[in-house]
């Protein structure tokens, strides 16, 4: 199965009242764990790559090569989109050229007119190449590769303007944040989400900061039009906890327990368990039942 645009999977999720998980990748173990879990559960999946992770993994072309190789070697048949997460304008263009099948341009921290202008340019490019495009209105709280947001709520009218450009999906701030949620977090603003849904119609909506949001709020968000939910921190915490337990138990000092393939194995399994839990919560398990998918081209911009 080749990489695909996220458009078909998100439209299907919107109509089916479930959400597709975007799980960020940081290395080979992350990628393999997510792909195997998606295949086992027959769920579509989106592999997210931040610009920081892109640099860490030796560039976007390296990532594309790794993911495409895994799809073939692991015989992955479920739909998989490779997606730039919170990308700059230049980062988005670089990922298009490298072979990503989906990109996010995050212009939420820019003046709205500039966000609108740059998103417009990318809509035209992505439409020609068959690549899905995510835009954002209203900064998501927390920090993502140096972009800091306060968890503000997006303006529904601005959301409509961006949606009307023809983007594939829209991320809108509704009080959600990246990373761990503080104890005094007030929860998602469903009033804002409902207003955005009313303005944007059938546009698949994206919920960032999926780590730590209570299950009932996740399900309510899906019922109000959220078709994509991003998870990163929770997988990082799962990996860290399992790796710490392995070392604290002294297993790295037993036999060849120092071998990185053994050292990283508990974290790998914990990521799989976390992804499985999220896919079940999002309702995407067992939803792969279609065979005609749109494949992106390899044209450069």
N, C-alpha and C positions, 0 to 999 in steps of 0.2 A: 504494500500500500504506500503510495507516494504521499507527501505532505499535502494537505488540502487547506483551502480557505475555511475560516470559521463560519462563513455565512450560512451554509446549509444546516450545520449542526445547531446553530443558535436559533434559526427560524423554527426548526423542528422542536427545540426545547421550549421556545415561547409558546408554540401551539399546543405542546403536550404538558405544559404547566410543570416543567422541571427545569433544572439549571445544569449547565456544563461547567465542570470545575477547571479553572486554570491553576495549575500547580507549577510554581517557579522551580527551575532547575539551577543547580550550582556546580555540578560535576557529573561524572559518568554514573555514579551510584544513584544519584537523584533521578537522572533520566531513565535509567534502566528500571528502577523501582516503580516509577509512575507508569511507564509504558506497559510493563508486565501486568500491573494491577488493572489498568484499563482493558487490556486484552482479556484477562481472566473474568472480568465483570461485564464484558461486552458494553463498555461505555465509551462514548466519544471523549476526547480529552484535548486540552490546550496546554502546551508547554510554554511557560512564560520565561522570558529572559530579560532581566534588567540590564541597563547599560553597564553597571558595575560588574555584574556577573559576566557580561560579554567580554569585558577586558580581562577578568580573572581567568576565563576559559580560552584565552589566546585568540579572541576575535570571533566575529560572527560567522566567517567562512568555516572556521574550525568547528563551531557548534552545528552548523548545517551538515557538515560532513559526518559528524558523530551521530546526529539524530537519524539521518538518512541511512547510515550504515546499520544502526540498531533496528530500524523498521524492517530492513531486509533480513538481517541475521536472526532476529527474534520472531520473524514471520508475523508481524503486527498487521492485523487486517481491519481494526477499528479506525475510524477517522481521527487523524492527529493533525492539529495545527501548531506551527511553531511561530510564536507571537512575541514581538518586542513589547516589554512592559514599561510604561511611563517613559516613552522615548522622547528625545528632543527632535526637532525638525531634521537636523543633520543625521542623528542616529536612525531616524526612520528611513531616510534615503539610503543609508549604509546597509540597513537590514534588507531592504528591497533588493539592492544590488547583490547581496550575499546569498539570496535565495529563501528568505523567510516567506511563509505563506500568509502571514497576518502581522499587522503592526498596530501599535498604539502611539498616537501623537498626543502628548500631554501638554496642552497649552493653557491649562487652568491657572497657572501662576502668571500668565502674561495679560496685558490689557485685552479686553474681550475682542476688540476689533482685530488685533494681531492674531489672536487664537482663531478667529473666524477666517482670516485671510490665509493663514498657513494650512489650516485644515482643508480649505477649499482646494488648494494646490494639490494636496495629497489625495483627496477624493478623486480627482481627475486621473492621477497616475495609477492609483490602485484599481480603479474601474477598468482601465485599459488592460492591466496585467492580471486581473482576476484575484487580487489580494484583498483580504478583509481589513477594514480600518476601524479602529476604536478611537473615539475622541473623548475629551473630558471637560466638564463644566463644574466649577465649584471644587476647590482643592480638598483632597482627602486628608484627614488628619494624620499626624505622625510624620516620619521622614522616610523617603524613598529615594536613595541615591542623591542625597543632598537637597531634594525638593521637599520643603517643609510646609505642611498645611495644618490648619487649626481645626479641621473637621467641620468646616462651614457647610451650610446647605445651599445647593445650587438654585439659581433663579430659573423657574420653569420656562419663562419666555426666552431666556438665553439658550436653554436646552433645546427648545423648538427650533431656534435659528440654526444651531449646529446640526440637529437631526435632519432638517430640511435640505442640508447640503448633499445628503446621500451617503452619510457614513453607514457602516454596517451595524455598529453598536455604540451605545453611549454610556459612559461612566459619569455619574452625577453624584456630587457630595450630598449625603443625607444624614450627616452626623457620624459617619463611619471613619475609622482611623486605621493606619498601618501599625503593626506590632501588637503588643499586649494592651488590652483595654484596661484603663484605670478603674478602681473600685467605684468612683463617683461618676462613671460614664452614664449618660442619661438615656442611652439606647438610640435606635434608629428613628428618624423622623418619617413616619409613614404618611403623615399629612403632606410632606414635601414630595415623597415618592409618588403618591396618588396624583398630585398636581402635575408632576412631570409626565407621568403616564398619560394623563388626559391630553396634555399638549403634544406629546410625541407619537401617539397612536400605537402602531405596531412595531415601533423601534425596539429591538432587544436591549434591555438595560443591563448594566454591569454593576455588581457590588464588589468594591475593593475592601480589603481589610477583613476577609472572611474568618480569620483566626479569632476565636473567642466570642463571636456573636451567638447568643443563645439559639437553640434549635427552633424554638417557636417563632423567633424573629426572622430567622432564615426562611422558614416556610411561608411566613406572611409576605416577605419581600418577593419570593417567587410568585406568589398568587397575584402580586401587583405588577408583574412584568419583568422581574429580574430573570435573565436567562443565562447569565455567566457570573460565577462567583470566584474570586481570587483567593488562593491560600498559599502562604509562604512561611510565615513565622512558625506556624504549628508544625510544619514538617521539619524546620530547623530545630525546634525544641525537642521533637521526637528523636531526631538523630543524635542530638547532644545528650539526652538522657540515657539512651541505650549505650552510647560510646562511653560515657562516664561510668556506668554500671559495670561494663566489661573491664575497664582499667582498674576501678576500685576493687573488683573481685580478684585482681591479679592475673587475669587470664592472658594478658599480653606477655606475661613472664613465664607462661607454661608452654613447654614445647616450642612450637613455631607460632605461638599466639601473637607474636609481633608482626607477622606477615600482614601487610595492609589489607589483603583480601579477607583475612579473618578478623582483623581489628575493626574493619568497617562494616562487616556483615550484620552485626546486631542493629546498627543504625539503619542500614538498608531495609531490614525486615520491619523496623518500626515505622519507616516512611511508608512502606506498603500498607501497613495496618491503618495508618492515619489517612492515606488516600482512600482506602476502602471505606472507612467510616464516613468520610466526607461525600463520596459518591453515593453512598446509600442515603445520606441525609438530603442531598441535592435531588435525588430521584432519577439519576441518569443511568443506573444499573439496568442492563438488559434492553436498552433502547436502540441499539444498533440493529436496524432492520432494513436499511436501504443500501443500494449498491451504486447508484448513479451519483457521483460526487464531482464537484467542479474542481479541477486541478489548476493551480496557478501556472503561468508561463514562467520562463526563465529569462525574459527580456530584462535588460538593464535600463536604468533611468539616469 
